[in-house]
Amino acid sequence: MPGAGPPSREDGALCRRAVTSPSPDPVPLTSLGHGGGCGCKIAPGLLQDILRRTSVLPAPPELLVDASTSDDAAVYRLNDRQALVATTDFFLPIVDDPHTFGRIAATNALSDVYAMGASPILALAVVGMPVATLGPERIAAILEGGQSVCREAGIPLAGGHTIDSAEPIYGLVALGLVEPERLRRNADARPGDLLVLGKPLGVGVLSAALRQQRLSAARYDSLVATTTLLNTPGPALAALDGVHALTDVTGFGLAGHALEIARGSGLGLDLHWSAVPLLDGAAELAAAGCVTGASGRNWEAYGADVAVPEGFGPVDRALLSDPQTSGGLLVSCRPEALEAVLQVFHARGFAAATAIGAVGPRDPQGPRLRLH
């Protein structure tokens, strides 16, 4: 991993400029929530405990994907040529600028459709706002940010639901279509596959630095750029011969979502940690204490299923479990398909996309993630 050191005094000064909206707001959005972005997900261990206490309804044969493998969306077969992909995602502010918050939340929600190999067809807004605190202008800016992303994706934002809530919440219900044979789940990786990650890690670390006013303007711009980059390669990747599994890396971090592939496929995954791309400054800021509480909760939930090499320190662990808001696609493909997979990513502006590991046989201790 790259060397790390404390951020400079200049970083902190630049951060204060970076987070200032064009019209200064009396109450920063990020101060109104107890967390932000995908870092405010319920902790994986607690979520599993909650779900164990709920009943499971019988599923019709048309339901191709449900919650059993922790996949990105539900999928319902409409006919031999079409399946409906349905998902929802929403969270608390990760930045203070309302329009940017809306863009990030919408990009993140649509990612789950792309991660199934599907193309989105429409979205509905999920809106909970402290109306008296924010006022109509700032709330409208959040909604317009989400609408701008839907326009970029070529879909209508066709409605939604609003409530007056104590914390600002925004996201989408997203629907998409996919040909059933091109549907890609997170549970279909095969031994010998290579693993490709579409975006660099470090969103949670940079967002923590932003809250601490320790993020430079350039790194703030990098944070916004990666979280507003739509995962449009999904359908093109699913159409490639040799792509077996897809997911996106979000709130449970790279380790958590890679383990979902391992568990769903009943296999072990081997990651080459030095090959994993990072956002500029992520290691440095993590070493300086800019980590989210979600990172620790993630590791507590699944760290026992991760084998790490000697010298794998706290900074590495924080980055491996760092919650990604609107993170990258994680692809499992045959080695022969690697060049085509990378071409799809790079042609769509995902310059950091790279192979980071491989799918191995099942570990005697069960599906595991092995770091090298």
N, C-alpha and C positions, 0 to 999 in steps of 0.2 A: 504494500500500500504506500501511497505517497506520504512523505513526511508531513508532520503537522506542527503547527505552532499557534500561539495566540493571535487573534485578529489585531490589526493595527488601530491606532486612535483614529486614523483617517477613515477606516471602515465604518466606525460608529457615526462619524459626522456625515458621511455620505448617506448612511441609512436614514437619517432624519430627513434628508431631502427626498430620498427615494420613496418614502411612504407618505409624503405629503400630497394630498389630492390637489387638483388645480384650484378648487375652492376649499380652503381649510375647513374641516368638519369639527364641530365642537366635541363630539364623542367618537373616537375611532371605532370602526366596526369590530376590530379584533378584541377590543376591551369589553364587548357586550356578550361574549361567549366564554364558556369554561374551557374550550378547546377550539381547534380550527381544522377545516379540511377533513381528509380521511383519518386524521389523527384522533378525531372524536368518536370513532367507532367504539361500540362496546367491546371490551377486551375479549380475545378469542376464547379463553378458558371460561369466562363468565357466560359468553354467548352459548357455548356448547352446553353448559349446565342448564341454561334457560330452555334451550331447544329440547333437551332430554325430558323436560317436564311437560312438554306439549304433545298432543296426540297427532298421529300421522293419518291423514285421510287416504282412502284408496284412490289410486291414480288411474285415469282412463288410458287405454293403449295409445291414444293420440298424443299424450304428454311425453315427449321425447326426452326432455331434460327437466328435472325438478331439483329440490334442494339437497338431495342425498349425497352429491359429490361436491357441494359448495361451489358450484359453477357460477358463471357470471350472470346468467339470465335463465328464465324459464323458456321452454320451447314447446310449442303445440303444433302438431301437424294439421294443416288445413286440407291438403290433398296430396297427390303424388308429387307435385312440383313445387309446393309452397309450404313453409312452416313459419308460424308467427313467433317472433322473439320478443319477450316482454321483460322489462326490468325497471327498477327505480333506484335513484341515488340522490341524496341530499345531505347537506352538512352546514356547519357554522363557518363564519368568515375566516379565510386564511390570509387575506390582505385587507387593507383599509379602504381602498378605492372601490366604491360600489359597483361600477361598471365592470371592473376587472374581476371582482368576486363573482358576479353573474356569469362571466365568460368561463372562469375556471370551473365553476360548479356544473355548468351545462356540458362542457367538454368532458368532464369526468363521467357524467351520467351516460352520455352517448357512447363512451368507450366500451361499456359492457355489451352493447349491441355489436360493435365491430369485433369484439373479442370472441364472439360466437361464429364469426365468418359471415355475418349478416350485414345488410344495408338498412339504415334507419329509414322509416317512412313518416313518422310524426312523433311529436312529444307533447306532454302536458306539464305545466309548471306546478311545483310543490312549493308553497310560499307561507312561511310563518315569520311575522315581523313585529318588533316592538314599535307600533305605529307612532305613539306619542313621542318616542325618543328619536326616531329616524326621520319621520315626516315623509310626505308623498314624493318629494323630488328625489331623495336618495333611494327610496324603495323603487321608484320607477327606473332609476339608473341600473339597479341590480337586474330588474326584469329585462331591460333593454340589452344588457350584457348577454343574458341568456338567449334572447332573440337573435342577436348578432351571430352567435355560434350556430343556431339552428339554420339561419340563412346560409352560412358557410357550408353546412352539411347538406343543404338543398331540401330541407324539410320544413313543414309548417309547425309552429308552436300553437297548437289548436285549442288551448284552453288550460284549465288547471283548477286549483283550489287554494284559497288564502285563509289564514287565521291571524289574529292578533296574539302574539306570543311574547314571552319574556326575553328570548334570545332570537337573533336573526337566523333564519333557516331558509335555504334556497336549494333547489335541485329540480330534477325532471323525472317524470315517468316517460320512458322511451320505448317505442315499438319499432320492430324491424321485420324484414322478410329474408328468408334464406331458402335455397333449394335443399331439401333434406339430406341429399348425398354430399352437400358441401358444408353441412353443419360441422363445426369443430368444437369438441368439448375439451375440458381440462383433464379428462380421465383416460385419454386414448394414446398416451405416449408409448413408444415401443423400445425395447432394448436396442442399443446401438444408435438411437437418435441423437442428434446434436441439439443443443439449447441455444436459442438466439434471443437476446434482450433488445427491445427497440429504443428505449430511452435510458439515460443515465439515472443513477440513484442519487438521493440527497435532498429531496423536496422537503421532508420533515425537518431535517437539520437546518436548511435555509429558512424555513418558516419559523423555527424556534429562534434563529438569529434575528429575524425581522422583528419579532415580538420584543427581543432584548435590545433593539436598536444597534445591532452589531453587523448589519448587512450592508455592503457597499451598493451603490446605485447599479453598477454593472451586474452584480450578482442578483440583485432584485430583478433586473430585466431578464436574466437567465431563468430565474424562478418562474416568472410570468410566461416566458416563451415556451418552456417545456410543459407547463400545466395547461396551456391553451392550444397545444398542438394536437389536433384530432387524430385518433388512431385509425385513420382511413385505410391503411394497408390491410386491415383485417380481411375483407372479402377477397382481395387479390391473393393474399397468402393462402386462404382456405381453398382457392381454386387450383393451387399448385399441386401437382402430383408429388407425393412424398411428405407433405405437411400433415402430421397426425393429430396434434393437440395444440390448443391455443388458450391463453388466459391473459388477463392484464394484472399488473402488479400495482396494488393500491394499498389500502390501510393496514394490511397484515405484513407488509414489507416483502422483500424478495424471498426471504426464507419461508414465510408463511404461505405465500402463493405457490412457490416451488414445491413445498410439502403437500399442498393440495393436489398437484399433479402426481407426485410420488404416491400418495395414498390412493387417489382415484385409479391410478394405473397399476397399483400393487408392485411398484418398482423402487429402486434407489436412484437418486440423482447425484451426479458428481459435478461440482462447480469449481472452476478455476478462479479463485478470488482476485488474483492480479489482473484478470481479463475483464472484470466487471467495470463498466464505465461509471464514472462519478461526475456530478456537477462540479464546476470549478469552486474550490473552497470548502467543499463538503467535509473532507477529512480534517482540514484545519479547524473548522468551526466546531465539529463534533469533539475534537480534542480539547477545545476551549469551553466545553460544557453546553453547547447549543444543541441539545437533544430534547426530544419530546417525551412526555410521560408514556405515550403509547408505545414507544420503542421498548421500554422496559417491560410493559405489560405483554407485548408480543413475545418477547424472549421468555418470559416466565411461562407462557402458555405452551410453547413448542420447542424451547431450547434443548430439551432432553432428546429430541429426535434429530438434532443437528450435531454431526461429528466435525470438530474443528481441529486444525493442525496446531502443533506447538508454535507459540508466538502469536497466536490469533488473539489480539488484545481487546480491551473495552471499546476502543474506537471502531475497530473492525466489526465487533458485535453490534454496536449501535447502528452502523450503516447497513448491516445485513438485515436488521429488524426494523429499519427506519420506515415509518408509514409514508407511502407515496400517494399524494393526491394527483389524480389524473396521470398515473404512471404509464410505463411502456408495456407493449405486448410482449409476452413470453411465449416463444414458439418452440415446439418439439418437431423436428423434421429429420428425414433420412440424410446422411452425409452428402449424397448426390444432389440433394435439393438446396444445399446451403448457399451456393452462388446465386441461385434464382431468388431465394428468400432475401438475401442481402440487397439484391438489385431492386426488389420491390420496395424495401425500406428506404434505400438511398434515393431512389427516384422521387419519393414523396417527401423528402426533406428531413429524414431521420438519419442524420450524419453519424450519430453515435452508435447506431445499431451494430451489434457484433456477436459472435459466438462466445458463450461464456461457460460451456460445459457440455455434458453428455448424459444420456440415460443409461444406467447400468442395470445389472440383475437385482433381484430382490435381496435386500440385506437379511441375514438370518434373524436379526432383531426386529424385522418388519420394515415397511417403507421408511426410508431415511434420506436426509440430505447430508452429503459428505463434502466438506470443503477441503480444497487442496491449495 
